[in-house]
Amino acid sequence: MAGYRARAILSILTRSRHSLSSTFLQSSQLCRFCSSTVQPKFGVVGFIGLGNMGSRMVDNLIKAGYRVAVHDINYNVMKMFSERGVPTRSTPYEIAESSDVVITMLPSSSHVFDVYTGENGLLHRGNAVKPSLLIDCSTIDPQTSRKLSAIVSECTLKGEKGNWRNPVMLDAPVSGGVIAAEYGTLTFMVGGLEEAYLEARLLLLSMGKKTIYCGGAGNGSAAKICNNLAMAVGMLGVSEALALGQSLGINASTLTDVFNSSSARCWSSDTYNPVPGVMEGVPSSRNYEDGFSSILMAKDIDLAAASAKEVGLKFPMTVQAREIYLELCDNGHKAEDFSCVFRHYYGGSDA
């Protein structure tokens, strides 16, 4: 990463097991990766989950001047951050012990639950924890978010944290995908205690452009699975219509122009078009790589289906979308961006 203009002398303190200040730069100093100084509200931000989304979110935290420590089960990505001077920790528990707030960005409900409650998890070794705030940005089911929130609320805090006597958990899944994670334009849908949301808002905005408070614990997760269900169904509708248009002799770029000037306009047509060659900078124009994978979309649709079933709602569109994305995955396209449904399910061609 490019260096910054020196406006202060950068001091690196000798590492010590017994001192947080030994592993992080002082908050008044310039961040090694930043162009300006900040005075963040939270001293040390622990981050767990350094995949396509998480790694980019960490980059933006660093750019904003936050002191960050990271953990992931992937040794190579941990090594990459370590070589850049970012402190790494071997377990989630070590992250908790060295952080004032912890953010998790993980693939599934089971991963999140294990990171919180498993061996060497964030809440391991008793009910006293150091972080006052734990923020889960993963896309998981609302039931797991609510269960974890209740478990966290039963813990106590180590040390004085103002008026806070117990740690608080927020579920804060994101929308925008890898591109928004990279450019810091994510939208956060937040559930949990409103006071905690207000405390966390500036931290979240260092990684995104908007935060939306959705209500109590689990409501952020509920909003996210509803959003992703609509996104999946919308992508199927746009892909089906564009493939039909090609079959009827209409150029995909022309038909996209029609959509975007008419009532069919939507995110899948004007921002994340599935036809290779219609739009630059989206997965369809780079062979459906580095996007939101079909297997993750199938997982999110499963979450929506389970929630709909639990509340007794009819969900025929959810069922059909699930079948299509599972078929894509079974046919070898699970790692490709979910917009590949245009090519690999509908048989659409390049623009």
C-alpha positions in Angstrom: 0.0 0.0 0.0 1.3 3.5 -0.8 3.0 5.4 2.0 1.7 8.6 3.5 3.2 12.1 3.9 5.1 12.2 7.1 3.5 14.6 9.6 4.7 12.8 12.7 7.4 10.4 13.7 6.1 6.9 13.6 7.1 4.9 16.7 6.6 1.2 17.1 6.6 0.1 20.7 8.3 -3.1 21.8 5.9 -6.0 21.9 4.8 -7.3 25.2 2.3 -9.9 26.2 1.0 -7.8 29.0 0.4 -4.5 27.3 -2.0 -3.6 24.6 0.1 -0.6 23.7 3.0 -2.9 22.8 1.2 -4.2 19.8 -0.6 -1.1 18.4 0.3 2.4 17.3 -0.8 5.2 19.7 -4.1 6.7 18.6 -2.5 10.1 18.3 0.1 8.8 15.7 -0.3 8.4 12.0 -1.6 5.0 10.9 1.0 3.3 8.8 -1.5 2.9 6.0 -3.3 6.3 6.4 -3.0 9.7 5.0 -4.3 11.5 8.1 -4.7 11.1 11.8 -8.0 10.4 13.6 -9.1 10.0 17.2 -11.4 6.9 17.0 -13.9 6.4 19.8 -12.8 2.7 20.2 -9.2 2.1 21.0 -8.6 -1.3 19.4 -10.8 -3.0 16.8 -10.6 -6.7 16.6 -11.7 -8.2 13.2 -12.4 -11.9 12.6 -13.0 -13.1 9.0 -10.6 -11.9 6.3 -12.4 -13.2 3.2 -13.3 -11.2 0.1 -15.5 -8.9 2.2 -13.7 -8.8 5.5 -10.2 -8.1 4.2 -11.5 -5.0 2.3 -13.4 -3.8 5.4 -10.2 -4.1 7.4 -8.4 -2.0 4.8 -10.9 0.7 5.2 -10.7 0.6 9.0 -7.0 1.1 8.7 -7.4 3.9 6.2 -9.7 5.6 8.7 -7.0 5.5 11.4 -8.3 2.7 13.6 -5.9 0.4 15.3 -6.8 -3.1 14.2 -5.9 -6.7 15.2 -7.1 -9.6 13.0 -7.8 -13.3 13.0 -8.7 -15.8 10.3 -8.2 -19.6 10.0 -6.5 -19.0 6.7 -2.7 -18.8 7.5 -1.8 -17.2 4.2 -4.2 -14.2 4.6 -3.0 -13.8 8.2 0.6 -13.8 6.9 -0.3 -11.1 4.4 -1.7 -8.8 7.0 1.2 -9.5 9.4 3.7 -8.5 6.7 1.9 -5.2 6.3 2.4 -4.5 10.0 -1.2 -5.4 11.1 -1.2 -7.4 14.4 -2.6 -10.9 14.1 -4.0 -13.2 16.8 -4.2 -17.0 16.8 -7.7 -17.4 18.2 -10.9 -15.4 18.6 -10.3 -15.4 22.3 -7.0 -13.6 21.9 -8.8 -11.1 19.7 -11.3 -10.5 22.5 -8.6 -10.1 25.1 -6.8 -7.4 23.1 -9.8 -5.4 21.7 -12.3 -2.9 22.8 -14.8 -3.8 20.0 -14.9 -6.9 17.9 -16.3 -7.2 14.4 -17.0 -10.6 12.8 -17.5 -11.3 9.0 -18.0 -15.0 8.5 -19.7 -17.4 6.0 -22.5 -18.9 8.0 -24.5 -19.1 11.2 -22.5 -22.1 12.4 -19.2 -20.3 11.9 -20.5 -17.3 13.9 -21.8 -19.4 16.7 -18.5 -21.3 17.0 -16.4 -18.1 16.9 -18.5 -16.7 19.8 -19.1 -19.8 22.0 -16.7 -22.5 20.8 -13.3 -23.5 22.3 -11.1 -20.4 22.3 -14.1 -18.4 21.2 -14.8 -14.8 22.0 -16.8 -15.7 25.1 -14.4 -18.5 26.2 -13.1 -18.8 29.8 -15.9 -17.4 31.8 -18.5 -14.7 31.5 -16.2 -11.6 31.8 -15.1 -10.2 28.5 -13.0 -7.1 27.6 -14.9 -5.8 24.5 -17.9 -3.7 25.3 -19.3 -4.1 21.8 -19.4 -7.1 19.5 -20.7 -6.6 16.0 -21.5 -9.4 13.6 -21.6 -8.4 10.0 -22.2 -11.9 8.7 -25.4 -12.9 6.9 -27.0 -15.4 9.2 -30.5 -16.3 10.4 -32.2 -13.9 12.8 -32.7 -16.7 15.3 -29.0 -17.2 15.7 -28.4 -13.5 16.0 -31.0 -13.2 18.8 -29.6 -16.3 20.6 -26.1 -14.9 20.6 -27.3 -11.4 21.6 -28.9 -13.0 24.7 -25.8 -14.9 25.6 -23.6 -11.8 25.2 -25.9 -9.8 27.4 -25.5 -12.2 30.2 -21.7 -11.6 30.3 -20.0 -8.9 32.3 -17.3 -6.4 31.3 -13.7 -6.4 32.4 -12.8 -3.0 33.7 -14.7 0.3 33.6 -16.6 1.1 30.4 -18.5 4.2 31.3 -22.1 3.4 32.0 -21.8 0.0 30.4 -22.0 -3.0 32.8 -22.5 -5.7 30.2 -21.2 -6.2 26.7 -23.7 -5.6 23.8 -24.0 -7.4 20.5 -25.2 -5.9 17.3 -26.2 -7.8 14.1 -25.0 -5.6 11.3 -25.0 -7.4 8.0 -24.0 -5.5 4.9 -25.2 -4.8 1.3 -23.1 -3.9 -1.7 -20.9 -6.8 -2.2 -17.1 -6.9 -2.8 -17.0 -3.7 -4.8 -18.7 -1.7 -2.1 -16.5 -3.3 0.6 -13.4 -2.2 -1.4 -14.6 1.4 -1.9 -16.2 1.8 1.5 -19.7 2.2 0.3 -21.4 -0.6 2.1 -24.9 -0.2 3.7 -25.2 -1.7 7.2 -28.5 -3.0 8.4 -28.3 -3.0 12.2 -30.3 -4.8 14.8 -29.8 -4.6 18.6 -29.8 -2.0 21.4 -30.3 1.5 19.8 -27.8 3.1 22.2 -25.2 0.6 21.0 -26.1 1.3 17.4 -25.4 5.0 18.0 -22.1 4.2 19.6 -21.1 2.1 16.7 -22.3 4.3 13.8 -19.1 6.2 13.1 -17.1 3.0 13.2 -19.5 1.4 10.7 -19.4 4.5 8.4 -15.6 4.1 8.1 -16.4 1.0 6.1 -19.7 2.1 4.5 -21.8 5.0 3.2 -25.0 4.3 5.2 -26.3 2.7 8.3 -30.0 1.8 8.9 -31.2 1.0 12.3 -33.7 -1.9 11.9 -34.8 -2.4 15.5 -34.1 -5.1 18.1 -31.7 -8.0 18.1 -32.0 -10.1 15.0 -33.7 -7.4 12.9 -30.6 -6.5 11.0 -30.2 -10.2 10.0 -33.9 -10.3 9.1 -33.5 -7.3 6.9 -30.5 -8.7 5.1 -32.1 -12.1 4.2 -35.1 -10.3 2.9 -32.9 -8.0 0.8 -30.9 -10.9 -0.6 -34.0 -12.8 -1.4 -35.3 -9.8 -3.4 -31.9 -9.5 -5.0 -31.8 -13.1 -6.1 -35.3 -13.1 -7.5 -34.6 -9.8 -9.2 -31.4 -11.2 -10.8 -33.3 -14.2 -12.1 -36.0 -11.9 -13.6 -33.5 -9.6 -15.3 -31.4 -12.5 -16.6 -34.5 -14.3 -17.9 -35.7 -11.2 -19.7 -32.3 -10.4 -21.2 -31.9 -14.0 -22.4 -35.3 -13.9 -24.0 -34.5 -10.6 -25.6 -31.4 -12.0 -27.2 -33.4 -15.0 -28.5 -35.8 -12.6 -30.0 -33.0 -10.7 -31.7 -32.6 -7.7 -29.4 -29.1 -6.7 -28.4 -28.5 -7.0 -24.7 -27.1 -3.5 -24.4 -30.1 -2.0 -26.2 -32.5 -4.0 -24.0 -30.6 -2.9 -20.9 -31.0 0.7 -22.1 -34.8 0.1 -22.4 -35.0 -1.4 -18.9 -33.0 1.4 -17.4 -35.3 4.0 -19.0 -38.5 2.2 -18.1 -40.3 0.4 -15.4 -38.0 -2.7 -15.4 -35.1 -0.6 -14.1 -33.5 -2.2 -11.0 -30.1 -2.9 -9.4 -29.6 -6.0 -11.5 -30.0 -4.0 -14.7 -28.4 -0.7 -14.0 -25.7 -1.5 -11.4 -24.8 -5.2 -11.6 -25.8 -6.2 -15.1 -25.4 -10.0 -15.7 -24.5 -9.8 -19.4 -20.8 -9.9 -20.2 -19.7 -6.7 -22.0 -22.7 -4.5 -21.1 -21.1 -2.9 -18.0 -17.6 -2.5 -16.9 -16.4 -3.2 -13.4 -18.9 -5.9 -12.5 -18.4 -9.7 -12.2 -20.1 -10.5 -15.6 -17.3 -8.5 -17.3 -14.5 -10.5 -15.6 -15.8 -14.0 -16.2 -18.1 -13.8 -13.1 -15.1 -13.8 -10.8 -14.5 -11.9 -7.5 -18.2 -11.3 -6.7 -20.9 -12.8 -4.5 -20.7 -16.5 -5.2 -23.6 -18.7 -6.2 -23.1 -21.0 -3.2 -23.4 -18.0 -0.8 -26.6 -16.9 -2.6 -28.0 -20.4 -2.3 -27.1 -20.3 1.4 -28.9 -17.0 1.9 -32.0 -18.2 0.0 -32.0 -21.2 2.4 -32.1 -18.8 5.3 -35.0 -16.9 3.8 -36.9 -20.2 3.1 -36.3 -21.4 6.7 -37.6 -18.1 8.1 -40.6 -18.0 5.9 -41.5 -21.6 6.9 -41.1 -20.7 10.5 -43.6 -17.9 10.3 -46.0 -19.8 8.0 -45.6 -17.6 4.9 -46.0 -18.9 1.4 -42.7 -18.7 -0.5 -43.0 -20.0 -4.1 -40.5 -17.6 -5.5 -38.0 -18.5 -2.8 -38.4 -22.2 -3.6 -37.8 -21.6 -7.3 -34.8 -19.4 -6.8 -33.3 -21.9 -4.4 -33.7 -24.7 -7.0 -32.0 -22.7 -9.7 -29.0 -21.7 -7.6 -28.6 -25.2 -6.3 -28.6 -26.4 -9.8 -25.9 -23.8 -10.7 -23.8 -25.1 -7.8 -24.3 -28.7 -8.7 -23.1 -27.9 -12.3 -19.8 -26.6 -11.2 -20.5 -22.8 -10.9 -20.7 -22.4 -7.1 -17.7 -20.2 -6.9 -18.8 -17.9 -9.7 -20.8 -14.7 -9.0 -24.5 -15.3 -8.7 -25.1 -13.2 -11.9 -23.6 -16.1 -13.8 -27.2 -17.5 -13.8 -27.6 -15.5 -17.1 -25.0 -17.6 -18.9 -25.1 -20.9 -17.2 -28.8 -21.4 -16.5 -30.5 -19.3 -19.2 -27.9 -19.8 -21.8 -27.4 -16.1 -22.5 -24.5 -14.9 -24.6 -22.1 -11.9 -24.4 -23.2 -8.5 -25.5 
